[in-house]
Amino acid sequence: MSEIIVSTTSRLEGRPAKEYLGIVTGEVIVGANLFRDLFASVRDIVGGRSGAYEDVLQRAREQAISEMRTRAATLGANAVVGVDLDYEVIGSNGSMLMVSASGTAILY
């Protein structure tokens, strides 16, 4: 798979869309036990920030974007525009975190 360009903008400058292929998404759900395990081992809180939690969120975000890219490639796209990232707490007692990426797959 060649590199799929991902942009939060609605279009790519100098690369007009030839075809809009549809909405693509990628989702990752992180369970609460992961957060509990991290909390137990968090020792790097400085100034109210936790590097361990930030690392988990970064990996989840990267995985969601990667999944979205894969779905775009399946449609024959070479870019995804208008990308939006969302973070939601889900589960009966807010025990999981979902990171989702969505955008419009295009062929330019």
Secondary structure in CASP SS format (residue, H / E / C, confidence):
PFRMAT SS
TARGET T0000
AUTHOR 0000-0000-0000
METHOD secondary structure of the structure
MODEL  1
M C 1.00
S C 1.00
E C 1.00
I C 1.00
I E 1.00
V E 1.00
S C 1.00
T C 1.00
T C 1.00
S C 1.00
R C 1.00
L E 1.00
E C 1.00
G C 1.00
R E 1.00
P C 1.00
A C 1.00
K C 1.00
E E 1.00
Y E 1.00
L E 1.00
G E 1.00
I E 1.00
V E 1.00
T E 1.00
G E 1.00
E E 1.00
V E 1.00
I E 1.00
V E 1.00
G E 1.00
A H 1.00
N H 1.00
L H 1.00
F H 1.00
R H 1.00
D H 1.00
L H 1.00
F H 1.00
A H 1.00
S H 1.00
V C 1.00
R C 1.00
D C 1.00
I E 1.00
V E 1.00
G C 1.00
G C 1.00
R E 1.00
S E 1.00
G H 1.00
A H 1.00
Y H 1.00
E H 1.00
D H 1.00
V H 1.00
L H 1.00
Q H 1.00
R H 1.00
A H 1.00
R H 1.00
E H 1.00
Q H 1.00
A H 1.00
I H 1.00
S H 1.00
E H 1.00
M H 1.00
R H 1.00
T H 1.00
R H 1.00
A H 1.00
A H 1.00
T H 1.00
L C 1.00
G C 1.00
A C 1.00
N C 1.00
A E 1.00
V E 1.00
V E 1.00
G E 1.00
V E 1.00
D E 1.00
L E 1.00
D E 1.00
Y E 1.00
E E 1.00
V E 1.00
I E 1.00
G C 1.00
S C 1.00
N C 1.00
G C 1.00
S C 1.00
M E 1.00
L E 1.00
M E 1.00
V E 1.00
S E 1.00
A E 1.00
S E 1.00
G E 1.00
T E 1.00
A E 1.00
I E 1.00
L E 1.00
Y C 1.00
END
